[in-house]
Amino acid sequence: MQLQDRVVLITGGRRLGAHLAGLVAGRGAHVAMTWFQNEEPVSEALANCRSMGVKTLAVQGDLRRWKDNQRVVAEVVKTFERIDVLVNLTSVYTRTPFAGLRPEDFDDMLDSNLRAPYYMAIEVSRQMLSQEPVAGSGLKGKIIHFTDWALDRPYRDYLPYLAAKGGLASFTKALAVELAPSITVNAVAPGTVLPPPGMSDENLEAVRMGGALERIGTPSDVNQAVLYLLEGTDFVTGETLRVDGGRFLGPPGQNNPDF
């Protein structure tokens, strides 16, 4: 699917999302982005997109609420008349050590990391199915979710988060079945590309050395994978593309015998 004149909706993901918005705008796509409590990063990202000559829209919404998702989709369609791509970047990453787990920890992670992208994907896919196919591709749309590399090698202290992201990974495959052959549904599972605020240099170095490639990724590393799923192929659905520098493999040589 060529992105020229397509309509791309990006939810959440202020940092990765802002970078992705610039990439798709540079390919001629019109861009809508959602925001919840802080509009400024989205406004800045969309101003950059408009400088490339495309149309933009910022929509406020609490995507944990079904009605807000319905309103967001309606506003995007009112402005652009269709939605061709959904990139579900909505996510919250909170440390929750096992010893202190509370029911609300699971509720919070489920709401932000599974419920919100689930609601949005359902609403957008219904809109896509009502549209004419995109010329040249035969598809009515594409949906991309963001999961996490650690689903393959879980770490401690993030149990509710990983449980919710695991649900999103399963949802990606199930939705791909429901929407075939009209809409492709895939996921990207990034490693550390934008370290969380406050991460110490020591912890960052441990992350860097914990992957096979021994480096921290960049937003471009991840978003080029998104572009591949959007423009590089129309023949992939139900897949999760890991972009983690081999972190799921562990450090190089960790299991090699010492000859």
C-alpha positions in Angstrom: 0.0 0.0 0.0 1.5 3.3 -1.0 1.1 6.0 1.6 0.6 8.9 -0.7 -2.7 10.6 0.1 -3.6 7.8 2.6 -5.0 8.6 6.0 -3.0 7.4 9.0 -4.3 7.4 12.6 -1.6 7.1 15.3 -2.8 6.6 18.9 -0.6 7.5 21.8 3.2 7.1 21.6 4.2 10.7 21.9 7.9 10.0 21.2 7.8 7.1 18.8 4.5 8.4 17.4 5.9 11.8 16.7 8.8 10.2 14.8 6.4 7.9 12.8 4.1 10.8 12.0 7.0 12.6 10.3 8.0 9.5 8.3 4.5 8.9 6.9 3.9 12.6 6.3 7.1 12.6 4.3 5.6 9.9 2.1 2.5 12.1 1.5 0.1 10.6 4.1 -2.4 12.7 6.0 -2.0 12.2 9.8 -4.3 12.1 12.7 -3.0 11.7 16.2 -4.8 11.2 19.6 -3.8 12.7 22.9 -5.1 12.2 26.4 -3.7 14.7 28.9 -0.9 16.6 27.1 -1.6 18.0 23.7 1.7 19.8 23.2 3.9 16.9 21.9 1.2 15.9 19.4 0.7 19.6 18.3 4.4 19.9 17.7 4.5 16.6 15.7 1.6 17.6 13.5 3.0 21.1 12.9 6.1 19.3 11.5 3.8 17.1 9.3 1.9 20.2 7.9 5.3 21.7 6.9 5.5 18.8 4.5 2.2 19.8 2.8 -0.2 17.2 4.3 -3.4 17.6 6.4 -3.4 16.8 10.1 -5.8 16.4 13.0 -5.3 16.1 16.7 -8.1 14.5 18.7 -8.4 14.3 22.5 -9.7 11.1 24.0 -9.5 8.6 26.8 -9.1 5.5 24.7 -9.9 3.2 27.7 -13.5 4.3 27.1 -15.4 2.8 24.2 -17.4 6.0 23.5 -14.2 8.0 23.3 -12.9 5.6 20.6 -16.2 6.0 18.7 -15.9 9.8 18.9 -12.3 9.8 17.8 -13.0 7.6 14.8 -16.0 9.8 13.8 -13.9 13.0 14.0 -11.2 11.5 11.8 -13.7 10.3 9.2 -15.5 13.6 9.3 -12.2 15.4 8.5 -10.6 12.9 6.0 -13.6 10.8 4.9 -11.8 7.5 5.6 -9.0 5.8 7.6 -6.5 3.7 5.8 -4.0 2.9 8.5 -4.2 2.5 12.3 -1.0 2.4 14.4 -1.9 1.6 17.9 0.9 2.9 20.1 -1.2 3.5 23.2 0.8 2.0 26.1 1.7 2.5 29.8 4.8 0.9 31.3 4.7 0.7 35.1 7.0 -1.3 37.4 4.9 -3.5 39.7 7.1 -5.8 41.9 5.4 -9.1 42.7 5.4 -8.8 46.5 3.3 -5.6 46.3 0.9 -6.5 43.5 -2.6 -5.1 43.9 -5.8 -5.7 41.8 -5.6 -2.2 40.5 -2.2 -2.8 39.1 -3.6 -5.4 36.7 -6.6 -3.2 35.9 -4.4 -0.2 35.1 -2.2 -2.2 32.7 -5.1 -4.0 31.1 -6.9 -0.8 30.5 -4.0 1.0 28.8 -2.2 -1.8 27.1 -5.1 -4.1 25.9 -8.5 -2.5 26.4 -7.6 0.8 24.7 -6.0 -0.7 21.5 -8.7 -3.4 21.4 -11.5 -0.8 21.4 -9.7 1.4 18.8 -8.9 -1.5 16.5 -12.5 -2.7 16.5 -13.9 0.8 15.8 -11.4 1.5 13.0 -11.7 -1.9 11.4 -15.5 -1.4 11.1 -14.9 1.9 9.4 -12.3 0.3 7.1 -14.6 -2.5 6.1 -17.2 0.1 5.0 -14.7 1.7 2.6 -13.7 1.0 -1.0 -10.3 -0.8 -1.2 -7.1 1.2 -1.7 -6.2 1.4 -5.3 -3.4 -0.9 -6.2 -3.5 -3.0 -3.1 -6.9 -4.5 -3.0 -6.9 -3.9 0.8 -9.3 -1.7 2.8 -6.8 -0.9 5.4 -3.9 -1.9 7.7 -3.6 -2.1 11.5 -0.4 -2.3 13.5 -0.1 -2.9 17.2 2.9 -2.5 19.5 3.6 -5.4 21.8 7.0 -6.0 23.6 10.1 -8.1 23.0 9.9 -9.4 26.5 6.9 -11.6 25.7 9.6 -14.1 24.5 11.9 -13.7 27.5 10.0 -12.1 30.4 11.7 -10.2 33.1 10.7 -9.5 36.7 8.6 -6.7 38.3 6.3 -6.1 35.3 3.8 -9.0 35.5 0.6 -7.0 34.8 2.2 -5.1 32.0 3.5 -8.3 30.3 0.2 -10.1 30.8 -1.7 -7.2 29.0 0.9 -7.1 26.2 0.6 -10.8 25.8 -3.2 -10.4 25.4 -2.5 -7.8 22.7 -0.2 -10.2 20.8 -3.0 -12.8 20.8 -5.6 -10.2 19.8 -3.4 -9.3 16.8 -3.5 -12.8 15.4 -7.2 -13.3 16.1 -8.2 -10.0 14.6 -6.1 -10.8 11.5 -8.3 -13.9 11.0 -11.5 -11.9 11.5 -10.5 -9.2 9.0 -8.9 -11.2 6.3 -8.7 -10.8 3.3 -9.7 -7.1 3.5 -7.4 -5.8 6.3 -4.0 -6.8 7.4 -3.2 -6.9 11.2 0.3 -7.1 12.4 2.4 -6.1 15.4 5.9 -4.7 16.1 7.7 -5.9 19.3 10.4 -3.3 20.1 13.3 -3.5 22.5 14.6 -0.5 24.3 14.8 2.4 21.9 13.8 5.3 24.1 14.9 4.6 27.7 12.3 5.4 30.3 12.9 8.7 32.1 15.2 8.4 35.1 16.9 5.2 33.9 20.4 5.2 35.3 23.5 5.0 33.1 24.3 1.7 34.9 21.0 0.2 34.0 21.1 1.5 30.5 24.5 -0.1 30.0 23.1 -3.4 31.3 20.3 -3.2 28.7 22.8 -2.5 26.0 24.9 -5.4 26.9 21.9 -7.7 27.4 21.2 -8.0 23.7 23.0 -9.9 21.0 23.9 -6.7 19.0 25.0 -4.9 22.2 23.4 -1.6 21.3 20.4 0.5 22.1 18.0 1.0 19.2 16.5 4.2 17.8 13.0 5.3 16.8 14.1 4.9 13.2 15.0 1.2 13.8 11.4 0.5 15.0 9.5 2.8 12.6 11.3 1.5 9.5 9.8 -1.9 10.5 6.4 -0.2 10.6 7.0 1.3 7.1 7.9 -2.2 5.8 4.5 -3.5 7.0 2.7 -0.5 5.5 4.5 0.0 2.2 6.9 -2.8 1.8 4.4 -5.7 1.6 0.7 -6.5 1.4 1.4 -10.2 2.0 1.9 -10.3 5.7 -0.8 -10.6 8.3 -1.1 -12.0 11.9 2.7 -11.5 12.4 4.7 -9.9 15.1 8.0 -8.4 13.9 10.6 -8.2 16.7 12.9 -5.2 16.6 15.0 -5.6 19.7 18.6 -5.9 18.6 18.5 -9.6 19.5 17.7 -8.9 23.1 15.4 -11.9 23.2 18.4 -14.0 22.4 20.4 -12.7 25.4 24.0 -11.6 25.4 26.3 -13.0 22.7 27.9 -16.3 23.6 25.9 -16.7 26.8 25.2 -20.4 26.1 28.4 -21.2 24.2 30.7 -23.8 25.7 34.1 -22.5 26.7 36.5 -24.5 24.4 
